[in-house]
């Protein structure tokens, strides 16, 4: 080392020992960059600096310098009462890797059990072959917590080569150590690990037995699943049932279904049934899932107790499993649905299971539920009716749609909307005309919309698009629903009605029936009411005018009745939707409208078409524009210039 270098290092050491917080941190970082060996003592002391930032900088510098000298300098900190210093030291030692292993191995002989414990923790963090060899020594530590930490740790970082070493400790009399060894062996895994752990499934110690069950879950082999299934078949499984099911669930989750071991349902159903109704929630849920995983469809009724459970997630899981199992016997669920002494949740769940079935008796059972005197049963059936509703079920729906009970009428309307069957139209339309409760009226109207939008061939479709609820009700009353096309003359005649809303409805129906013609549209454009004119412009968009669209619209602007602002806005929007450059010349005159609204619509329309040729027209308006128009102009100019 030359004199200049020695001077620089001494300066850094001085700054680290005597500078302010920022100076100390920078000094440690510079030492880290230079990996200055001479600074090890100062850095070691710096691990205890009152500033966390400085201490961590010293930690990083020590790791960068590396070597046994660093480990020797700081290892005594493992016995410190200062938790932060001790933890930082452990981090540095683990960061040194194999260079720290001999020093840490020596600490395993310390008389201080805390030092030995932190030495084991540091060796585990190094995770190397050398550190694992040192850890083997810790298996014989007279403090069971240290020995158990070493056993657990070897399992986490060890290999199959360590199984024999761990196996020699299975005979220990200390049950805590035996549990750690079992965990370690299970963590390494493999067939040999299974052979070593399996005998302890019957250990007389409860904790060892539970640990062994959990170990099989971690090992995750077909033979592990077989062993757990054998346990699940035991008559006296009792307390261990939840652990067995949890472990079995874990193993089966790792296996392809084709690799599942064979199972005799009758042997395991007893314990599974008991676990469905008792134990911790997570274990109960895994027991429920076992019915689906093992396809125990012939024993599906064992899940019935879960249908009334207060745990919403558990109840829903049971219902999903039952729907997946598709029970072949619906009678237990029918009995439950009829039993008014049972809770609403239980009966509702039973009806849901029945409704999800594909068995022939399903419809008869649902019909029975709809005919019940019990409101809960009826509403349950309405909630879960399947899509293919037959005539008998439709008759019951018709009856409930006129019920004096508001909640039943509402539930029926919602069910009809969900099912969206065209055969409901004759039931819903008359009810829409007379229903007094608005929420029910909304549900009926929504049902008609869902039917009309379902894609089926149905007569309600012409009254869906662009209609309000009130307009739909009036249109249905005027033109009916059976065959609106056959009422074409009547609909056209209504365009001359004295009431504006009737003329608007007529235009909408013709548009949805695709019966609009240019003469009809032009007749409506001559209407004195702007609402009718707006609808006429909207109808014009549906006509296939081709090359005649722009000339037609231009004539309306220049010579026609397009004088109301609402109509002008609609016309501008139609021009924009055309996407034709010729539309620019029709829109530009609207830039000089006295109405700010129209000007803004014109600006936004020109921006949307996206042709920069209109920039001079837009820039010309900038000087006299108000705040709202100016904002629209600036945005349009920005986009068109870009």
Helices and strands as residue ranges (DSSP letters): H 3-18, H 21-34, G 37-39, H 40-46, H 52-65, H 68-74, G 75-79, H 83-96, H 98-107, H 113-126, H 129-138, H 144-157, G 160-162, H 163-167, H 175-188, H 191-198, G 199-202, H 206-219, H 222-232, G 238-240, H 241-252, G 257-259, H 265-277, H 281-293, G 297-308, H 312-325, H 331-338, H 344-356, H 362-370, H 375-384, H 391-401, H 406-419, G 422-424, H 425-434, H 438-452, G 461-463, H 469-479, G 484-487, H 488-493, G 494-496, H 500-512, H 518-525, H 530-540, H 548-558, H 565-578, H 583-588, G 589-592, H 596-609, G 612-614, H 615-621, G 622-624, H 627-641
